[in-house]
């Protein structure tokens, strides 16, 4: 056992949402270790002898990479990389891998579930019926979706799936993304606009951006002031893209009609978070990516990359390719053995 390399999970004894492949990892010379770290300091200490770190929501700072000399790779169990210090990992020669190509349909479906739940006031209607009130007109005003304008902030794979579904509902589709050109959007039947124009025109604003320094709190007081009166906000991207106090203020003041949120900041929300008590807000527990099929795909791709790293191979979805040219790259230095 002493020469086995450790594959470490630090976010609870139960392990990730899917099983790590113990047999495959063992065949590649690894052994799985799971611990429950409550703080970053505890995680840094736990990772000192790890070869591969599997991570979900935990923050992975550069200090952890520095303090774990055997660590050759970090594998994130999802698309986003906002919790990992990519530059720091690269500097210390640590590969960072993720799974950028799963759950597109799941998140697009959840986006539309939230749009429908909010626009059709599904939860208030359900509560009314359960409370003995059968009043079909009591929840007016409500408006049909056909002919409304859906604005997509970000136009990656998931937003394109949202647009695909939007065409069936008959909505007008506009999108703002500085990294996608007009021709690419036009092929999807979407009009390319600036963020400012999108906010002014959209009846429904749906967020599909990664969380970066550029997008953090991008939707704040100024954005809400620029939005169409009575607009709806949908967020299935990252909670940090939205300035939550500004969102609460916009909802309280009636500038926004409603919101549908799968993500918050922080998660889970504090018991006194005002959003929890708002009748015009629909909340789900960051579950947009969750189906049996998506989790099976995620498990396969995470396990594959863990095993690749143990074997001294580049992971399929290397998020920091610059590490290949680093003299400090631990994978090439030891071919993954981290001895």
C-alpha positions in Angstrom: 0.0 0.0 0.0 2.9 2.3 0.7 3.8 2.7 -3.0 0.2 3.4 -4.0 -0.6 6.9 -5.1 -3.5 8.6 -3.4 -6.6 9.8 -5.2 -8.1 12.2 -2.7 -11.7 13.4 -2.2 -12.0 16.0 0.6 -15.7 17.0 0.5 -17.2 14.4 2.8 -16.8 10.7 3.6 -19.7 9.8 1.3 -17.6 10.7 -1.7 -18.7 12.5 -4.9 -22.2 12.1 -6.4 -21.0 9.1 -8.4 -18.7 6.2 -7.6 -15.0 6.5 -8.2 -13.7 3.5 -10.1 -11.8 1.7 -7.4 -10.8 -1.2 -9.6 -9.6 1.0 -12.5 -7.8 3.3 -10.1 -6.1 0.4 -8.3 -5.0 -1.1 -11.7 -3.3 2.3 -12.4 -1.5 2.1 -9.1 -3.8 4.3 -7.1 -5.9 4.1 -3.9 -8.9 6.2 -3.0 -9.0 8.2 0.2 -12.0 10.2 1.3 -12.0 12.8 4.1 -14.3 15.6 5.3 -12.5 18.9 5.3 -14.4 21.8 6.6 -11.9 24.5 5.7 -9.3 25.3 3.0 -6.6 24.9 5.6 -7.8 21.4 6.4 -7.9 20.6 2.7 -4.3 21.8 2.2 -3.2 19.6 5.0 -5.1 16.5 3.8 -3.6 16.9 0.2 0.0 16.9 1.2 0.6 13.3 0.0 -2.1 13.2 -2.7 -1.3 12.4 -6.3 -4.7 13.3 -7.8 -7.3 15.5 -6.2 -11.0 15.1 -7.2 -13.0 18.2 -6.4 -16.6 19.4 -6.7 -17.3 22.8 -5.1 -14.2 23.2 -2.8 -11.8 26.1 -3.5 -8.4 24.9 -4.7 -5.9 27.8 -4.2 -2.3 27.9 -5.4 -1.2 27.3 -1.8 -2.6 23.8 -1.9 -0.6 22.9 -5.0 2.5 24.3 -3.4 2.0 22.3 -0.2 1.3 19.0 -2.1 4.6 18.2 -3.9 3.3 14.8 -5.2 0.1 16.3 -6.7 0.1 15.9 -10.5 -3.5 16.8 -11.2 -6.8 18.2 -10.0 -10.0 16.8 -11.6 -13.1 18.9 -11.2 -16.4 17.0 -11.4 -18.2 19.5 -13.6 -17.8 22.2 -16.3 -16.9 25.4 -14.3 -13.4 26.2 -13.1 -14.1 29.2 -11.0 -13.2 27.4 -7.8 -9.7 26.5 -9.0 -6.7 28.8 -9.2 -5.7 27.9 -12.7 -2.7 30.2 -12.9 -1.4 29.0 -9.6 -1.8 25.3 -10.5 0.0 25.9 -13.8 2.8 27.8 -12.1 3.3 24.8 -9.8 3.2 22.3 -12.6 -0.2 20.8 -11.7 -2.6 19.7 -14.4 -6.2 20.8 -14.1 -8.9 18.8 -15.7 -12.7 19.1 -15.9 -15.7 17.8 -17.8 -16.8 20.6 -20.2 -19.1 18.6 -22.4 -21.8 17.1 -20.3 -25.3 18.1 -19.1 -26.1 20.5 -21.9 -29.6 19.1 -22.3 -30.2 19.0 -18.5 -29.3 22.6 -18.0 -31.3 23.8 -21.0 -34.3 21.8 -19.8 -33.9 23.3 -16.3 -33.7 26.8 -17.8 -37.0 26.3 -19.5 -38.5 24.6 -16.4 -37.7 27.8 -14.5 -39.0 30.1 -17.3 -42.3 28.2 -17.3 -42.5 27.9 -13.5 -42.0 31.7 -13.2 -44.1 32.9 -16.2 -47.0 30.5 -15.5 -46.8 31.1 -11.7 -46.8 27.4 -11.1 -45.7 27.4 -7.4 -48.3 30.1 -6.3 -51.0 28.2 -8.2 -50.0 24.9 -6.5 -50.1 26.5 -3.1 -53.5 28.1 -3.8 -55.0 24.7 -4.8 -53.5 23.0 -1.8 -55.0 25.7 0.4 -58.5 25.2 -0.9 -58.6 28.1 -3.4 -59.7 27.3 -7.0 -59.6 30.6 -8.7 -58.2 30.4 -12.3 -57.9 34.2 -12.7 -56.5 35.0 -9.3 -52.9 34.9 -10.5 -53.3 37.4 -13.3 -51.4 39.2 -14.9 -49.7 36.4 -16.8 -48.6 36.7 -20.4 -48.1 34.2 -23.2 -44.6 33.3 -24.2 -45.0 33.5 -28.0 -43.8 36.8 -29.2 -41.8 37.6 -26.1 -38.1 38.3 -26.2 -35.6 35.9 -24.6 -32.2 37.4 -24.0 -29.3 34.9 -23.6 -26.3 36.3 -21.8 -23.5 34.1 -23.1 -23.9 31.9 -26.1 -22.0 28.6 -25.5 -23.3 25.1 -25.9 -26.0 25.3 -23.2 -27.4 28.7 -24.4 -27.6 27.2 -27.9 -29.7 24.3 -26.5 -31.9 26.9 -24.7 -32.4 28.7 -28.0 -33.3 25.5 -29.8 -36.1 24.9 -27.3 -37.0 28.6 -27.5 -37.8 28.3 -31.2 -40.6 25.8 -30.3 -42.1 28.3 -27.9 -42.1 31.0 -30.5 -40.0 33.5 -28.6 -37.7 36.1 -30.2 -34.1 35.2 -29.5 -31.3 37.6 -28.9 -27.9 37.0 -27.3 -24.9 38.9 -26.0 -21.5 37.2 -26.1 -18.3 39.1 -27.0 -16.6 35.8 -28.0 -19.2 34.6 -30.5 -19.7 36.3 -33.8 -22.8 37.3 -35.6 -22.7 34.5 -38.2 -22.5 31.8 -35.5 -25.6 33.2 -33.8 -27.5 33.7 -37.0 -27.1 30.0 -37.8 -29.0 29.4 -34.6 -31.7 31.9 -35.5 -30.5 34.3 -32.8 -29.8 38.0 -33.2 -26.5 39.2 -31.8 -26.7 42.3 -29.7 -24.7 44.1 -27.0 -25.4 43.4 -23.4 -26.8 46.9 -23.0 -29.3 46.3 -25.9 -30.2 42.9 -24.5 -31.0 44.2 -21.1 -33.2 46.9 -22.6 -35.1 44.6 -24.9 -35.5 41.2 -23.2 -38.6 40.2 -21.4 -36.7 37.3 -20.0 -32.9 37.5 -19.3 -31.3 34.1 -19.0 -27.6 33.8 -17.8 -25.2 31.3 -19.4 -21.8 32.7 -18.7 -18.9 31.1 -16.7 -17.9 32.8 -13.5 -14.7 34.8 -14.2 -13.2 38.1 -13.1 -15.0 39.6 -16.1 -18.4 38.3 -15.2 -18.4 38.3 -11.4 -21.4 40.4 -10.2 -21.9 41.5 -13.8 -25.7 41.6 -13.3 -25.9 44.2 -10.6 -27.7 47.4 -9.8 -26.8 49.1 -13.1 -27.9 46.0 -15.1 -31.2 45.8 -13.2 -31.9 49.5 -13.8 -31.3 49.0 -17.5 -33.6 46.0 -17.8 -37.1 46.3 -19.2 -39.7 47.0 -16.4 -41.3 43.8 -15.4 -38.6 41.6 -16.9 -37.7 38.2 -15.5 -34.2 36.9 -14.6 -33.2 33.3 -15.0 -29.9 32.0 -13.7 -28.6 28.5 -14.3 -24.9 29.5 -14.6 -23.2 30.6 -11.4 -24.6 32.5 -8.5 -21.6 34.9 -8.4 -22.6 36.3 -11.8 -25.4 38.1 -10.0 -25.1 40.8 -7.2 -27.7 39.2 -4.9 -28.4 42.3 -2.7 -29.1 44.2 -6.0 -31.3 41.4 -7.2 -33.3 41.5 -3.9 -33.7 45.3 -4.2 -34.9 45.0 -7.8 -37.5 42.4 -6.9 -38.7 44.4 -3.8 -39.0 47.6 -5.8 -40.9 45.9 -8.6 -38.3 46.7 -11.3 -38.1 42.9 -11.9 -41.3 40.9 -12.0 -39.7 37.6 -10.9 -36.7 35.4 -10.9 -35.9 31.7 -11.4 -32.6 30.7 -9.8 -30.8 27.3 -9.8 -27.7 28.9 -8.4 -26.9 31.3 -5.5 -23.9 32.8 -3.8 -23.2 31.4 -1.3 -24.6 27.9 -1.6 -26.6 26.7 0.3 -28.2 30.0 1.1 -28.3 31.3 4.7 -31.6 30.8 6.4 -32.2 34.6 6.5 -31.6 35.0 2.7 -34.5 37.3 1.6 -34.9 35.4 -1.6 -36.2 32.4 0.4 -39.3 34.4 1.4 -40.2 35.9 -1.9 -43.3 34.6 -3.6 -42.1 35.7 -7.0 -38.9 33.7 -6.8 -38.5 30.1 -7.8 -35.4 28.3 -6.3 -33.8 25.0 -7.1 -30.7 23.5 -5.4 -28.0 23.8 -8.2 -29.4 20.6 -9.6 -29.7 21.6 -13.3 -27.0 19.1 -14.3 -28.5 16.2 -12.4 -30.0 13.3 -14.2 -29.1 9.6 -14.0 -27.7 9.8 -17.5 -25.6 13.0 -16.9 -24.1 11.6 -13.7 -23.2 8.3 -15.5 -21.4 10.4 -18.2 -19.7 12.6 -15.6 -18.5 9.5 -13.7 -17.0 8.0 -16.8 -15.2 11.1 -17.8 -13.9 11.9 -14.3 -12.7 8.4 -13.7 -11.0 8.2 -17.1 -9.0 11.4 -16.4 -8.0 10.3 -12.9 -6.7 7.1 -14.4 -4.9 8.9 -17.1 -3.1 11.1 -14.6 -2.1 8.1 -12.5 -0.6 6.6 -15.7 1.3 9.7 -16.5 -0.9 10.6 -19.4 -2.4 13.9 -20.3 -6.1 14.1 -19.2 -8.7 14.2 -22.0 -10.0 17.7 -21.0 -6.8 19.5 -19.8 -8.0 23.0 -18.8 -4.6 24.5 -18.5 -2.7 23.4 -21.6 0.1 25.9 -20.8 1.2 23.5 -18.1 2.6 21.2 -20.9 5.4 23.7 -21.4 6.2 24.4 -17.8 9.6 23.1 -16.6 7.9 22.5 -13.3 5.2 20.2 -14.9 5.0 17.3 -12.5 3.2 14.9 -14.9 6.1 15.0 -17.4 8.8 15.1 -14.7 7.7 11.9 -13.0 5.3 10.5 -15.7 2.6 10.7 -13.1 4.4 8.7 -10.4 4.9 11.7 -8.1 7.5 9.8 -6.1 
